C-alpha cells in the first residue's frame, strides 16, 4: 500500500529470513565467522544460539549461500523427530534411496554411512543444519553424535550445526549429553542490535528495497530501538506498521509518533509499557555500564555516542515502577544479604553504597552461569525468578530479560586510570595463555569473551567486568580461607 508513495520496489520489512536483506551487524558478522571457521576445523558440532527473532535462521541461510559446490547439505526445519525419523529425514535430504516401508534403524544408518564415505572419496563435505534445535529429544541428539563418529584421521565425515534458543544450551548440559557437548568446537550466541546498528539496519533494508532518501528520522530510529530492544524480527514488524501509519498521515518521513502507533497496534493496550521491562532500573544500569568501559588505548569509548544515548534516556518517558521490578529487587537483595531495598529509589543507584553494580541486558543462561553471580530472569505472566549457581531453573516463559548484581572492583577501591589498567592486565594474564599476553588489550578481551561465551565486544564492558570480578573475588576469598 505504501510502496508507491515512498518509491519502494518491494516491502522492506518482511519477516521472511531473506539473506538478500541480511544486515551484517558486528554481532552477525561474528556469528557468520564462527560458523565458517567451525566448518574449516575438524570438529563435528557447531552451536548457534540466540533469543527469538535475533536473526539465527537468516545467518544460517547466508552461510548456505557461501558454501562451496562440493558441500552436500541437509536442512532440518522440524526437529520434533524420533531417532528413526531423523535418520529417514537425513536420507531424504541427501537424496539417499531406501525402502520406506521396511527400513530399519540399522539399514538407514548403513545407507548414511555408505553415502558419507562415498562423498568423502569424491572430495565433498556433508553438513546438517537443524533449526529450532532446542526441541530435539536427548536420544535424537545422541543418535546424531553416533553418526558423527564416522571420521578419517583428519576430520569428521559429517558436520552438524545446531541452531536454537538459549534453552538449547541448557539441554546440552544434561549429563547424558556430555559426550556431545565435548564435541562442540565452535559456538556463538547472537544478541539483539545496538541502537546504532538499529538505525543502520533500518536504513539498509530501505536501501535494498529501493529507497533513495532517509524515510525514518533519527528520533524514529531511536524510538524503534526502544520499542523492540533491537530484536530484528520485532523491528521488521514495528517498522512496517510505522510506514503504514506515516502513509496514512501522508507524511514524507516516519517520526517517533508513528513508531508509538505501530508499537501500540502490535502489543495492544499496556503492552509497550510491559515490554520495556524495568524502566525504573534502566537509567542507572546504563550509567553504570558506561562507567565500566576503561580507556586502554585501543578501545576508547565514543563519548559523543555515549552522551547522545544518555541524553535520549533522560528525555524518555519513565513509567512508574511495576510490582515485578520490585519483586526482582527484593529477591536480589536477599540473595546478597542486603537490607530491604527502598521502594522509592532507583535500585541500581541504591546498591552502589554496597560496592555493587547492576547489569540489565539480554544474556543467555550459559552466560549467566559463566558469570556466576545470582541473577533474575523475567518471565511472561509469572514472578521474576532468582537463578543461583548450579541450581536447576525452569525457563518456561522467559522473555530474555535479566538483572544481576556483581561486585564492582572499581567501586570497592578508589583507583585511578593507571591502577585500573594494571588490575585489568593482571586479571587477563591469569585467564589467557602466555602467547596471548603480547597481544593488544582488545585482542585479549575478545579472546577471553570467546572462551567464556560472553558477548564479544573487545571492550571491558559490564558483562566482562562482572565475569572478571567473579573470578577475582572468588580467588581472593579462597586465599583468605587458607
N, C-alpha and C positions, 0 to 999 in steps of 0.2 A: 504493500500500500504506500509506504513512504519512499520506496526506492527511486522512483522517477523524480520525486520532489527534491531529493538530495543528490541526484545524479549518480546513483549506485547501480552497478551491473547485477548485483545479487545481494541477498541478505547477508550482512557481515557478521552476525552474531548467532549463527546456528550452533546448537549444542552437539551436532554430529562431530565425531573425532576426525576431522579432515586434516591430514598432515599439511595440506596447502596453506592452512590458516595457523599452523603451529608457530606461535611466538616463542622463540628460544630465550627465555629469561636466563639469568645466570644459573638458577636452580635447575631449569630444564636442560640447559647445556651440560651441567654436571651429571644429571640423570642419564642423558644420552651417552655421555663419555664413559660413565661407569658400565653401562650395558655393552657398549662397543669393546671396551677394554676386557670385560669379563669373557666375551666371546673369543678374544685373542689368546686367553690363557688356557690352562689345561684342566680347569675345574668342570664340575658337572652342573652346578646350580648357581643361578643369579637371582637376586631378590630386588624387586622394585615395589615400594610401598608408598602410601600417601592417603590423605583423607579423601572422602567422596568429592569428585569434581575438580581435583587439583591437576589433572592432565596426564594421568598414568597411561590410559589407553592411547591417547594421542601421541605420546612419546614412543610407545611401543610400535604404533603404525609408522612413525617416522623412521624408527630403526629398521623395520621391514623394507622400507624403500631404499635404505642404504646397503642392504645385504648384497653380496655378490651373487651372480647367477648360479654359482656352484653350491648355494645353500638350499637345502630342502627343508621346508617349513611346515609345521603343523600348528594351527592356531585353534585353541580350545576356548570357546566363549562361555560354555555351560559346564562349570566344574562339578555339578551335582551328579556325580557318576559313581558307580561301583567299580571295583578293580577290573572286572571283565568288560564293563562298558568303556572304561578308559582305554584298555588295550584295543578294543574294537574301533573306538574313535580314532586312535592313533593310526591304525591300519587304513581307515577310510581317508584320513587327512593326507597320508603319504601315498595313497593310491595303491595300496597292497591288496591283492585279491585273496579272498578266503571264503570258505564255506560258511555262510552266515548262520545256517540252521544248526550245524553240528560243530561249530568252532568251540574248542575247549580253551581254557586259560593257557595250557601248555602249547597248544597249536598256535595261538595268537602270539605268544612270546617267541616261539621259534621263528614264526614268519617275520616278526620285527627284528630279531637278532640277525637273521639272514639278510634282510634289507639293509640294516646298518652296516654290516660287514662289506656288502657289495658297494654301497655308497662310498665308504672309506677307500676302497680299492680304486674307485673312479675319481678320487680327489674331491669328493663332495662332503659337506658338513651338514649334519641333521640337527634341527633345532625345534624345540617345542615351546610355545608361548601359551601360558594358561592365565587368562584374565579372571578376576574375582576369586583368586586362589584361596582366600580366607575361608571359602565354603568347602574346600576339599576335605574329605574324611582322612583321618590319620592313616588308615590302612591303604588308601589310594596313594597318598604321598609315599608310603613305604614301597608300594609297587613301582612308583616312579624311580625311587632310589635304586631298586633292584635292576631296573632297565639300564641305569647309568653305570652299572658295574662293568658293562662291556666296554673294554678300553684297549688301547695299544700301549706301548711303553711311553709314548709321548703325550697322549691326550685321550679324552673320552670320545666315544663314538656318538654319543647323544648329549646335547646340551639342553638344559631346561631353564626357562625364565619364568619365575613365579611373580605375578603382578596382583597386588591386593591391598586391602585396607590395613590399618595398624593391627587389627586383630590377627592378621597372618603371622606377625612376629611373635605374638603370644602363643599361637598354635605351634610354632616351630620350637618353642621352649619345652614342650612336653617331653617327658623322659623317653618315651618310645620312639621319638623322632630325633634323638640326639645325634645319631649317625648321619642323618640327612643334614641337620644343622651344621655339622662339621664340614660338610662338602660345599657350603655356600662360599664361593670365592669372591663375590662382589655383591654389594648391597647398597641401596640408596633410598632415602625417604624424601619424597617431594613435599616441600612446604608451599603454602599459598604465596601469591605475588606480593612484593613490597608495594608501597604507594607509588614509587617512581615507576616500577615495572607495570603497575596497573595502567598508568597513563600511556606508557609506550605500547602496551598490549591493545588498548582501545584504538590508538592511532594506527597501529599496524594492520589490524583487521579491517578497519575502514579503508585504508590504502589498498589492500588486496581486493576489496570489493569495488574499487573504482573511485573512491572519494578523492577530490583534488584540493580539498581545503579542510581545516580543522572543524569537525562537526560537534565536538564536545569541548566546552570551555574547560580551563584548568580546574576551576572550582567544581565543575560537574564530575571531573575525573576523581578528585579528592572525595567527593560525596559518594561516588560509586564504590570506591575502595572501602570507605567506612561501612557502607550498607552491606557489602559482600565479604569483607575481611580478606579480599584478594583472591577468593576462590574462583578460578576461571569459568567454571560452569555457571555459577551464580552471576558472575559478571556478564556472561552472554545473555542470560535471561533478563537481568535488570537493564542492560544497555539496549536490548531490542525493544523493551516496553518504553524506555525513555525516548527512543527515537520516534516511536508511535505517538507518545504524549506531545513531543515537540512538533511533530507534523500536524497534530490536531490543533495546536495553537498557532500553526503557520509560522513557527519560529525558525530563523535561519540557523540556530545553534542550540544544542542541548544545554540546559543550565541546571543548577542544583535542584530547583523546584521540580523539574521533570524527573530527576532521579528519585526524589522523595515520592512522587506519584507512582512511579514504577515499582519501587520497593513496597509501598503500601498495597498495591494491587497483588503482588506476589506473596506477601506474607500475611495479609489480612489484618484486621483491626488488632493493634497492640503487638503484631508480630515483629516489627522492626525493633521496638524497644527491647523485647526479649532477646532478639538475635544479637544485640550489642553485648549481651552477656554481663560484664562487670564495669559499668560506666564510672562508678564511684572510685574504682581502683585504677582506671586507665591512665589518668594524667600522672599519677605518682609512679606507676610502673614504667611508663615511657621515660620520665625524667631520670629515674634510677638507671635504666638501661643505657641512656645516653651518657651518663656519668661513668659507666663502666668502661667505655672504649678508651684505651690508653694509647697515647701518641708514642709509637715506637718507630718513627721514621717512615717505614714503607706503608703504614696504614693509618694515616692521619685522618681523623673524622672530618667529613664535609660540613663545616659549620653553617654554611648557607642553607644546606638541606635540612640540618637539624633545627635551625631557627625557624624555617618555614613550617616544619612539622609541629613544633611546639606552639607556634602562633595559631596554626589551624586547630590544634587541640583546645587552646584557651578560648577560642571563639565557638567551639562546638557546643551544641545543646547538651547539658548534663542532666539526665533524668534523675529522679530520686532513687536512692538505693532500694534494691529489691531484696526480699527476705532470703532468697537463695544465696545472695552475695554475703550477707551477714552470717548465715549458717556456715559458709566456707571459711570465713574469718575465724569464727568460733572454733571450728574443728582444727584449723592450723595452729591457733593459739594454744589449744590443749595439747596438741602433738609436741609443741615446743616448750610446754610447761610455762607459758606466759600468763599474765593476768587476763581477766575478761576484757576483750577489746571494746573500747567505747563505740557506741553506735553512731555518734555524731561527728566522727573524724574519719579521714581517709586512712584505711587500714595500713596501706603500704608506707604512708608517712609515719604512722604511729610505731611500726616495728623497727624503724631506724634507730630509735633510742636503745634498742637491744642489739645493735650492730647487725641487723638482719636486713635483707633486701628481697624484693618480690620479682618474680618472673611470671608474666601472664601472656603466653603466646601458644599457638598450636604446637604440641610436641607429641611424639608417639609414645606408647607405653614402654618401648625399648629404651627410648631416650630418658624417660623419667626414671626407669630402673638404673640406667647408667649413672645418672646424676646422684641418685641415692638418697636425696632428702625427701621428707614427707611432702606429698603433693595432693592437690584436689583436682578431680576431674568432674566436669559439669555434664549432667545427663538430662535428656528431654523428659519432662513430666516426672522427675524424681529429684530427691535431695542430692546436693553435691556429695561426692564420695571421696573419703580420705584414702589415699594409696600410700602404704608404707612398705619398706623394703622387704622383698621376698614374700609378701602376702598375696594370696590369690585375690583377683579382682574381677568383678562382673562388669564388663564394659558395655553391656547392652544399653543402647540409647545414648552413648557418649557422643557429645556434639563436637569433640575435638578440642574444646576449650580446657585450659589447665591453669592452675595457680599453685606456685610453690614459693617457699621461703628458703633462703640459703645464708650462711654466714658470710658476710661481705668482708674480705680481708682488709680492704682499704678503709672501711668504716671502723674496724676494730683497732686499727693502729694508724696514727697520723703519719702518712707517708708523702714525701714529695715525689715529683715525677721520676727522679733518678732511682729512688727506692722502689717505686712500683715496677720500673723496668727490670731492676735487679731481681725482685721477687718473681716476676714472670719468667725470666730466663732460668732461674733456679728450678722452678716448677716444671718447665718444659724439659729441662735436661734429665729429670727423673723419669719421664714417661716416653722419651724418644730415644732411638738408637744413637750411638756416638756419631755415625756418619751424617745424621741429620742436624747435628748441633752446629755445623758450619754453614747451614742454610740460613736464609733470611728469616726473620721472625714471622713474616706472613706465611712462608712455606712451612715452617714448623707448626704453626697453628692449624693450617689446612690439613697437614698430615695427622695431627692429633685428633682433629674433628672427624676425619675419615675413620681413624682407628676406633674411636669411641662411638661411632654412629651418631655424631652430633651434626646440626646444621653447618654446612661448610661455608664459611664467610671469609676466612683468612684474617679475622679480627678477633680481638679479645672481647667478644660480645658477652651478654649476660649469661647465656646458656653455658658457654665455655668456661667463664669465670666460676659459675656455680659448680661445674664438674671439678675444676681445679681446686676450688675451695673444699669440696667434699673429700678429695684425696688428701689435701694439706692438713685439715683439721683432724681427719681420721688418723693420719700418721702421727700428728702431734699428741693426740690422746693416747695412742698406743705406746709411744715413747715415754709419756708421763706415767703410765701404769707399770713400767718396768722397774 
